[in-house]
């Protein structure tokens, strides 16, 4: 099993003379920040970002100013809402069952459900993943995750690096 790199989204563009970098942390509560030693991290930029508009059941992927994907998604049920905010992708999982409930891939996000402390044996982490119910795209059906068509998540899995900012507009 390959080690998964620990990624952070930089919260503030660091002064090159500063020994510390402020970053968003993949912990509860959502939006938590902390500082890491500049010498202990490798800073890099990527041109991508994901914007999810929950009310519009829409997900857009940008490369710079260009929209490279604009698609409909399924979102959370009202009793387990997806919390709005700024997150980032922390891992990409190739699921053991591509035809299963999570589809072929799942991007773990840095945020967590504000309702569920645990889910399916995990910590209630938010994700963007595929689905075995493509007919439910455009509806409120998940426990907090954003569900995409399997062909869409497969396309993203071939393009996006980890650490991509994800803006969720609730």
Buried (B, 14 or more C-beta within 10 A) or exposed (E): EEEEEEBBBBBEEBEEEEEBBBBBBBEBEBBBEEBBEBEEBEEEEEEBBBBBBBEEBBBBBBBEEEEBBEBBBBBBBEEBBBBBBBBBBBBBBEBEEBEEBBBBBBBBBBBBBBBBEEBEEEEBBBBBBBBBEBEEBBBBBBBBBBBBBBEBBBBBBEEBEBBBBBBBEE
